Amino acid sequence: MGMALTGAVLLTLTVGGPARAGQGPGQVFKGSPSTLSAADIARLSANANQRSIIVFKDQFPGLPAAGSTASERVNAANADQKGVMSELGQVHATHVRGFHVVNAIAATISTGMASQLRDNPAVSEVVPDAMRPFASLGSGAGAASAAAVPGGSGQANGSQQICPANPAKPLIEPEARQVMSVDAANQIVNGSGVKVGIIADGIDPNNPDLIRANGQHVIFDYEDFSGFGLGAPTDGREAFLDAGTIASQGNQTYDLSGFVNPAHPLPAGCTIKIKGIAPGASLAVLNVAGSNAGFFNSQIIQAIEWAVLHDHVNVLNESLGGNPIPNTEDDPVALADQAAVAAGVTVVASSGDAGPFNNIGSPATTPGVIAVGGTTTYQVYRQTTRYGTQLVPGGWENNNITALSSDGITEFGPNTVNVVAPGDRGWSLCSSNTTEFFGCADIDHGTNPPPIWAAGGTSASAPETSGTAALVVEAYANTHHGRLPSPARVERIIVSTATDLGAPADHQGAGLVNTLKAVQLAESINGGSPQGKTLLVNKTSLDTTVNAGQTAASSVTVTNEGTGTQTVTPTVSGRPTPVSNDTGSVTLSSSSPTYIDGEGNTDHYALHTFSVPAGADNLNGNITWNAQTIGGVAYETLFDPKGNVAAYSLLGANQSGYGHVEVHNPIPGTWTAVIFTVSTAPFFGPVTFSYSTEKFHAAGTVSPSSRTPAPGASATFQVAVAAGQAGDEGLKLHLGTGSATDGSIPIMVRALVPVTPSSGGSFSGTRG
């Protein structure tokens, strides 16, 4: 069953689970079926328990799944799949479903049948119909203490606020709206007329923050692909996070004093409202998980197909990921997303929550998909006294790369994340109906919890970027006679206007999404109306592959789309060298000092201070412990010399025995690390630490060194980088206009081992 929402009226449509365009009852496949012998059928039917996806070689690049060619694509896919469909019917395969947005078939088959299909000349690959998780954090934030920061009564340092001065004027959440300049962007556009698809779990379309002032539902379509049905119990946090982040109306007022744990109370009237990045956008929520914690690739593809062929969305948000076997190029979800992009849909995907280990998940590795990593917004930490923050009074730092953000250089490319956006953390919608939406029954809630949760993960970063993409689509249409920008143009706009944070290029991509500048550039480009001080870069990254020691050369063109002349002085930086290093260990034990954390747990901790010298560009903090032998989890929280909470090692929860944090442009002076363990998963033993700083250096040349294009004019620069030893390296082309919101373009260099005839076709090295 599916539900389509128009105004305040729910219309229930029977769509066959839902029906696929061009694949109705009694569909006849064209072509000649193959016939299997009785012996083949018996052999190939045995032990048919492998959920698989059969991917065909011909993906019909000349037939986009949009407009007049959509039906042609459906017919072509049906014809191409006919022979395989016949064989699957003969061997009594189950869960058989043909797709059209990607030319593929999902089916449960035997390993023998999979092997036979791989020999079919029309088949590219048979891959597992793998299960994937969402990329959001699995728990909400803890509780807060108003006395933990200067000023009491919910006041932090300077302009930072934990609670509003006047409860009648709530804080507008999430904090991402502030760091991404969303308020100013919303003075121009709010996403009206733009449709955004969300692949998630279940949601309540009647949530008051998802109803417009005129009674119209924000969610215009709600479909189930999980098999559980729309009314089945579901976690719900992913759908509420995505929908609220993109289009919450800010109708409801929530009092955080009811959310926090009684151990750390906030004053009554600590009020907030939750408002989306693009509150005028309309949403299609596509439930692939239902009551499950995960979902299969085939369900994701069904949702993508529905979003493209039925809902005709402009933007598709995918807060999910995985590491397909054998590689991402065989990922059917990635192929489906490529087809969606070819159909004119801007696809945004989270990079993943696995940390800094060169493990960006698919489909964020897919060409044409906007890949988003995560940054920090720590107002929630002080509001909820999370992670030992009460031990060091002060405020908070924002805009560092969060410890959970998957980053690095991808297998095929080379490439990295396009941009980053806040993923650690921000307030999000949830539900008080915790029977149906069991994920909202968070143990961190206080005595009178409002229906919200403190959300995190690159699952939050993706919808923030999707909301920005919706604003870009509207702004472009408003100034270009209703024409819509292509997905490639939306990607270039968002990348060109991102703010360089100063973090490593393979961690931040181009930098932090700047929603205001993205909207202004969308208004300006391609004959629009020039706004602000914006530049359009013709490439989203400079990727090159050369032999080690050779020079990697490329060019980049920058167009001044702003209202005045701009001087552009690009520089290449990277290749860090160490500045300082502080190493040692602390021992956590049952006799270590304790505090009550925001969840009401008893945490045992140790304090360590270290010095950061002036001139350091990046700070890395690593802890290790013997999780495999002893068990348990350790964490670290860093505070800068002003007492601001600056970093937290979220990845400790995976019991890997490793935690990592990083801070760009760290303040010089004495830093404090709180190294701790919690009673729910205690680790007692030595924790080894290393706090090191590094400095980035000039890593290439740019010619000419500077250009001053007038409004509407372009300047082309030649970029040369000498590749180092064999391997992957991330560098940065900083655009350098003298603005605090200057952008950058990542440079990804893959240096190969040179193999020549004189070396006998071999090479040697050290095995790690």
VEXPA-146255 format. One record per residue (C-alpha): x, y, z. Coordinates in steps of 0.2 Angstrom, whole numbers, plus 5000, padded with zeros to 4 digits. Example, Ala and Ser with C-alpha at 12.3 -4.5 7.8 and 13.67 -1.06 7.14 Angstrom:
<pts>
506249785039506849955036
</pts>
This chain:
<pts>
500050005000500650184997499950355003499950514992499750675002498850824995498450965007497750895023496950745015497750575014497350474999497650284999498150214983498350024979499950014969500549834970501949864982502149994973501949964955503349994943503050104928502949994913502849834923500949814926499949654928500149534913501749624906502349524891504249524889504849524871506149414864506449224863506549134880507848994883507348814888508248724901508348534902507448444917509248394923509748574922508148634931508448514945510248564947510048744946508548744958509348664972509848764987509148924980509549034995510649174988509849344987510649414971510549554958510849514940511649664932511549674913512949744902511849864892511250014904510550114889511450274891510550344877508850324885508750424901507350384913506550554910505350634898504950554882506350424883505750354900504550234892505750184879507050134893505650024901505349934885507149914881507549844899506049724898506649654881508449634887507849544903506649424894507849274892508449284910506649304916506249144907507649044915507249114932505449054930505948884925507048864940505648934951506749074958505949184971505849364975506049404956505949584951506549674936507149854937507149994924508050134931509550014931509449864919509449734932508449594940508349544959508049364963508449234976509349094967510648954969512548974968512448864952511148974944512249134948513749044940512649004924512049184923513749254924514149154908512649244899513449364886512049494891512549494909513849604917513849534934512849434947513149524964512449494982510849584986511849655001511049725016511549905021511250015037510850195038512250315042511550395057512150385075511150255085510850355100510350535106511350655116511450645135510850785147511550955152511951055166511651245166513051275179514351185167514651345158514951525163513351635165512251485172510451485166510951415150512151555144513851505136515351615131515051775121513551755109513451565111511851515119511251355127509551425131508651575124508651735135506751745132505851575132504551655120505951675107506651495105508251455098508151405080508951225077509851135071511451245073511951195056510751335050511951455057513651385051512951365034512151535032510451465029509451605037510151735024509851605010508051585016507751765014507951734995507251554992506451425003506351274991504551304985504151204970505551084972505250894976506550804987506550614988507050535005507650345006507350305024506250215036504550255043503850425047502250505053501750625039500550715052501950775063501450955067503151015060502750935043501151025041501151195033500251345039498951325026498651145031499551065017500750915020502550935017502650745013501650734996502050544994502450405007502850235000503350065008504649955000505149865016503649735015503149775032501849905027501750095032500950065049502249935055503349985070504950065064506450155071505950315063507450415067508150415050506550475041506250605055508050665053508050685035506250755033506550875047508250935042507650975024505851045027505351055046504151205047504651265065502851255071503251175087504151235103505151105112505851135130507551055132507251055151506150905149507350815137508850815148509350685162508850745179510650725185511050885175509450995174509151145162508051285167506251275162505951375147507551315138506551325121506951275103506151265087506751155073506751225055507251145039508551205027507251215013505551225022504651265006505151094998503950954996504550775001504250594995504750475009505250305003505250175017506450035014506849975032505149955040505449865057507149805051508849895056509449875038508849845021509349765004510049844989508549784979507449884991508550044988508450024969506550004970506450164980507650254967506550194953504950254961505750424965506350444947504950374937503450404948503750554959504950644947505950714961507250854958508350794972508650624980509350604998510250445002510850435020511550265018513150175011514150015011515649935004515049824990515949664986517049644975517049834972516049994970516049984951514849824952513749914965511949904957511350054968512750154961512150114944510450154948511050324955512050354939510450324929509450444941510750584938510650554919508750574921509050754929508950704947510250784959510850634971511650674987512450534998513250525015515050475015514850355029515150345048516750235048518050375052519750425043520150255036520050285017518350205017517050315009515550205006514550184990513550264983514550414988515950354977514850364962515250494948513950624948513350594966513650734978514650644992514550735009515650705024515350775042515850915053515450965071514251085078514351065097513051175104512051015108513550955118513451095130511551095131511650905136513250895146513850765134515550675134516250745150516050925145515550985163517450945168518051105158516951255159516851355142515951365126516251255110517051255093516151215077516751165060518051035063517950865054516950745065517850585071516550475062516650555045517150425032518550505021520050475011520350434992519150314983519650154974519050224957519450404953520450454962519250564971518650604989517050684997516450834987515950945003515650925021514150985032513750965051513450785057513950795075512650855081510950945079509150935085507950835075506150785074505450625082503850565089502950535105502150375098503650265104502650105100502650145082504250235081505250145093506850235089506150385097506050305114507850365118508550315135509350485136507650575138507150665154505650665164504550755152505350725135504850815119504750715103506450765097508150685097509950745096510450675079512150645071513150555058513450595040511550545039511250725045512650805033511750735018510050805020510750975025511650965008510050905000509051055007510451165000510251084983508351114984508651294987509951304972508651224961507351354965508551504964509151444947507351424941506851594947508251684937508251574922506451574916505951424925507351314918508051184930509951164933510650994928511350884942513150924936512751114938512051094955513550994960514751134953513751264962513851184979515751134977516251304970515451404985516051284999517051365013518851305014519051255033520851225032520651035035521550905024520850905007520450715007519450745023518450905019518350895000518051074994517551125012515951165022514351195012513951385011512051385008511951575005513351584993512651424984511051514981511851674976512951584963511351484957510551654954512051724945512751594933512251564915511551724911510651754927510651904939512451924947512351924966513651934980515451884978515451714970516551614959516151464948517451334946517351224930517951064940517350994956519150914959520750894950521150714949522650644940523650474939525450484935527050384938527950424955529050564952528150634937527350804936525450804937524750944926523051004925522051164922520551254930519451394925518751514937517251624932516851784942514951774944514851914957514452094956516152164957517952134951518851994961520651954962521051764962522751704969522651514969523951414979524251224981524551164999524750995008526150885012526150905031527750905042527650875061527751025072527450935089527050775097526550725114526450535118526150435134524750345143523450355156522750205166520850195169520250095184518850075196519750195207519950335194518950495197517150485191515750595185513950575181513750595162512250665152511450485151511550465170512950335168514550345179516050375169517850345175519150465168520850535168521450715163522950755152523650925146524750955132525451105122524951165105526351275097525851435087525851405068525151225068523851195054523151035061522950935077522750745078522350655094522450465094522050345108522250155108521750025121521749835122519949815117520149635110520849555126520149665140518549725131517649885134517750055126518750215129518450385123519250555122518650735122519750885119519551065125520551205118521451335129519851445131518951295138517951265122517451085118518351055102518250865098517650695103518050525097516350455093517150295085517650225102515850145102516450015089517649935102519049935089520349995102520650155092519950325094520350485083520050665083520650815073520551005074521051115060522051285064522151235083522251385095524051385103524251355121523751215134522451095128521550975140521050795135519750695145520050515142518650415149517550255150515750225154514950095165513950025151515549965142516949995154518749975150520049965164521849975159523150075150522550195136523950255125523850435118524750535105524350715102525250785087525150945076525750975059525951115046525451115028526651175014526651234997526451084986526451134968526451284957525051394949525251494933524851634932525051674950523551794951522151854939520851984942519251944931517952074930516052014933515651884920517451854915518451694917520251654921521151494918522551434929523851294925524151184940525751074942526150954956527650844957526950674962527850594977528150414981526950284974525250294982523750414984523950594990522650734994523150914991522151074990521951214977521451364988520651494978521251644988520151794986520551865003518851825009518451725026517351615015518651575002518451404993519551274988519551124976520350954981521750884971521950704971523550624965523750444962525650404959525950234951527550124953528450144936528749974928529949974913530649834902532349864909531649824927531049654920529249704923529449694942529749804957530149784975529649864992529349845010527749745015526949825030
</pts>
